[in-house]
Amino acid sequence: SPLPKNKVILYCGRLHPEKGIELLLQAFQLACQRGLTDWTLRLVGSADVPEGGGGRLWIERLILMQKNAGIPVEWIGPIYDEPSLQSEYQQAPIFVYPSLADKGESFGMAPLEAMAFGAVPIVSSVACFQDFIKSGTNGLIFDHRSSDSISSLASDILRLSSNSILCQELSAATLAVRHSHHPSKIADNFLHLFGALSHRT
């Protein structure tokens, strides 16, 4: 059944420059300037260097930038408790993961987890995300390499936040990952591939 959603745009993951956090803040600010109201950006994750974050000085600069811009951003910090993390996914209709790491993303677990709870992903055009996200079908993809990437991401945020019908349609489509990426399904795929390899030797 569809879960009730709040007006929350969610990011979960390491708070590091390569994850596009500054790009996300700038795009959210631009979306607010273009008319986005009553929505909050929630950032879940650690900025501590030992945990893969960008460090205290870097995150303090971003927090100051956000405060000066006067945009509603909640810095939640890391969540290690699985039910609490799932609750974040359940409450958010939109999940943004604007990674800039073309060669650093191996799969994209966070967007996949969000999709399993009906959160519509907006992701960068890093190749691995396109294995399970089809833009306009079960999410949106923006070109993070383009000169207008901030504007493009802001437009996608506005597109979903202002069109509840589209958001609901994409949300319903995201739930397919519960089956396509269920552990039993993945295990069967591995067994099939291992069997194919064994017949070649």
Solvent accessible surface area in square Angstrom, and as a share of the most:
residue,aa,sasa,rsa
1,S,142,0.91
2,P,134,0.84
3,L,72,0.36
4,P,118,0.74
5,K,66,0.28
6,N,76,0.39
7,K,109,0.46
8,V,17,0.09
9,I,0,0.00
10,L,0,0.00
11,Y,0,0.00
12,C,6,0.04
13,G,26,0.25
14,R,80,0.29
15,L,7,0.04
16,H,52,0.23
17,P,61,0.38
18,E,60,0.27
19,K,14,0.06
20,G,1,0.01
21,I,0,0.00
22,E,53,0.24
23,L,17,0.08
24,L,0,0.00
25,L,1,0.00
26,Q,60,0.27
27,A,0,0.00
28,F,0,0.00
29,Q,51,0.23
30,L,43,0.22
31,A,0,0.00
32,C,33,0.20
33,Q,125,0.56
34,R,109,0.40
35,G,50,0.48
36,L,13,0.06
37,T,92,0.53
38,D,118,0.61
39,W,25,0.09
40,T,30,0.18
41,L,0,0.00
42,R,50,0.18
43,L,0,0.00
44,V,4,0.03
45,G,8,0.08
46,S,11,0.07
47,A,15,0.12
48,D,83,0.43
49,V,102,0.58
50,P,129,0.81
51,E,82,0.37
52,G,26,0.25
53,G,6,0.06
54,G,23,0.22
55,G,9,0.09
56,R,160,0.58
57,L,132,0.66
58,W,33,0.12
59,I,20,0.10
60,E,81,0.36
61,R,116,0.43
62,L,0,0.00
63,I,46,0.24
64,L,107,0.53
65,M,49,0.22
66,Q,19,0.08
67,K,134,0.57
68,N,117,0.60
69,A,36,0.28
70,G,64,0.61
71,I,14,0.07
72,P,64,0.40
73,V,17,0.10
74,E,68,0.31
75,W,63,0.22
76,I,62,0.32
77,G,23,0.22
78,P,60,0.38
79,I,41,0.21
80,Y,169,0.64
81,D,75,0.39
82,E,114,0.51
83,P,91,0.57
84,S,49,0.32
85,L,39,0.19
86,Q,62,0.27
87,S,39,0.25
88,E,17,0.08
89,Y,5,0.02
90,Q,66,0.29
91,Q,75,0.33
92,A,0,0.00
93,P,16,0.10
94,I,0,0.00
95,F,0,0.00
96,V,0,0.00
97,Y,14,0.05
98,P,0,0.00
99,S,0,0.00
100,L,72,0.36
101,A,10,0.08
102,D,68,0.35
103,K,206,0.87
104,G,55,0.53
105,E,28,0.13
106,S,111,0.72
107,F,70,0.29
108,G,7,0.07
109,M,107,0.48
110,A,17,0.13
111,P,0,0.00
112,L,17,0.09
113,E,62,0.28
114,A,0,0.00
115,M,0,0.00
116,A,26,0.20
117,F,39,0.16
118,G,5,0.05
119,A,0,0.00
120,V,0,0.00
121,P,0,0.00
122,I,0,0.00
123,V,0,0.00
124,S,0,0.00
125,S,15,0.10
126,V,2,0.01
127,A,74,0.58
128,C,18,0.11
129,F,0,0.00
130,Q,78,0.35
131,D,110,0.57
132,F,11,0.05
133,I,1,0.01
134,K,113,0.48
135,S,65,0.42
136,G,40,0.38
137,T,84,0.49
138,N,18,0.09
139,G,0,0.00
140,L,4,0.02
141,I,40,0.20
142,F,7,0.03
143,D,66,0.34
144,H,17,0.08
145,R,144,0.52
146,S,37,0.24
147,S,127,0.82
148,D,80,0.41
149,S,14,0.09
150,I,60,0.30
151,S,34,0.22
152,S,33,0.22
153,L,0,0.00
154,A,0,0.00
155,S,51,0.33
156,D,21,0.11
157,I,0,0.00
158,L,34,0.17
159,R,115,0.42
160,L,2,0.01
161,S,23,0.15
162,S,92,0.59
163,N,65,0.33
164,S,72,0.46
165,I,120,0.61
166,L,29,0.14
167,C,13,0.08
168,Q,125,0.55
169,E,108,0.48
170,L,5,0.03
171,S,23,0.15
172,A,68,0.53
173,A,35,0.27
174,T,0,0.00
175,L,62,0.31
176,A,60,0.47
177,V,11,0.06
178,R,114,0.42
179,H,143,0.64
180,S,49,0.32
181,H,52,0.23
182,H,90,0.40
183,P,100,0.63
184,S,66,0.43
185,K,97,0.41
186,I,57,0.29
187,A,47,0.37
188,D,87,0.45
189,N,66,0.34
190,F,108,0.45
191,L,121,0.60
192,H,135,0.60
193,L,101,0.50
194,F,118,0.49
195,G,26,0.25
196,A,40,0.31
197,L,97,0.48
198,S,67,0.43
199,H,160,0.71
200,R,197,0.72
201,T,153,0.89
